[in-house]
């Protein structure tokens, strides 16, 4: 069993910090799309699988404005 199967995580964006560069959507399109102005629309689903988790971590670390984070989701939250 992979760690990502035990601990559920979700990616979040701080809209105040984000300038809409769009790198995140290029790195992890499974979780992030862009609106008409280039700002991220982040999926509310949890990150499934180690590959997507690694891509999400890469998106967080390469964000030029440090506007992304990965949060742990409590088991009772939807």
C-alpha positions as CSV (number, residue, x, y, z in Angstrom):
1,X,0.0,0.0,0.0
2,X,1.4,3.4,-1.0
3,X,1.6,6.3,1.4
4,X,-0.7,8.3,-0.8
5,X,-3.4,5.6,-0.2
6,X,-3.2,6.0,3.6
7,X,-2.9,9.8,3.9
8,X,-5.2,11.8,1.7
9,X,-4.0,15.1,0.3
10,X,-5.4,17.9,-1.7
11,X,-3.8,20.8,-3.5
12,X,-4.8,24.4,-2.7
13,X,-4.1,27.8,-4.1
14,X,-3.8,31.1,-2.4
15,X,-5.6,33.4,-4.8
16,X,-4.1,36.5,-3.3
17,X,-0.5,35.3,-4.0
18,X,-1.2,33.9,-7.4
19,X,-0.4,36.0,-10.5
20,X,-1.7,33.4,-13.0
21,X,1.6,32.2,-14.5
22,X,0.0,28.9,-15.3
23,X,3.0,26.6,-14.6
24,X,1.0,24.6,-12.2
25,X,-1.6,23.6,-14.8
26,X,1.1,22.5,-17.2
27,X,2.8,20.3,-14.5
28,X,-0.3,18.7,-13.0
29,X,-3.3,19.0,-15.4
30,X,-5.0,16.2,-13.6
31,X,-5.7,18.5,-10.7
32,X,-5.4,22.1,-12.1
33,X,-7.0,23.8,-15.1
34,X,-6.9,27.5,-16.0
35,X,-9.7,30.0,-16.2
36,X,-10.1,32.5,-19.1
37,X,-7.6,34.9,-17.4
38,X,-4.9,32.2,-16.8
39,X,-5.6,31.7,-13.1
40,X,-5.8,28.2,-11.7
41,X,-9.0,26.3,-11.0
42,X,-8.0,23.6,-8.5
43,X,-9.8,20.3,-8.2
44,X,-11.4,19.5,-4.9
45,X,-10.7,15.8,-5.2
46,X,-7.9,14.2,-3.3
47,X,-4.6,13.4,-4.9
48,X,-4.7,9.8,-6.0
49,X,-1.5,7.9,-6.7
50,X,2.2,8.5,-6.2
51,X,2.8,9.8,-9.7
52,X,0.1,12.6,-9.3
53,X,1.4,13.3,-5.8
54,X,5.0,13.8,-7.2
55,X,3.6,16.1,-9.9
56,X,1.6,18.1,-7.4
57,X,4.7,18.5,-5.2
58,X,6.6,19.7,-8.2
59,X,3.9,22.2,-9.0
60,X,4.1,23.5,-5.4
61,X,7.9,23.9,-5.4
62,X,8.1,25.5,-8.8
63,X,5.3,28.1,-8.3
64,X,7.1,31.5,-8.7
65,X,4.7,33.1,-6.2
66,X,4.6,30.3,-3.7
67,X,0.8,30.3,-4.0
68,X,0.3,26.5,-3.9
69,X,0.3,24.1,-1.0
70,X,-0.6,20.5,-0.4
71,X,-2.9,20.0,2.6
72,X,-3.7,16.8,4.4
73,X,-7.4,16.0,4.3
74,X,-9.1,14.7,7.4
75,X,-10.8,11.4,6.9
76,X,-14.2,12.7,7.9
77,X,-14.1,15.7,5.5
78,X,-15.5,15.6,1.9
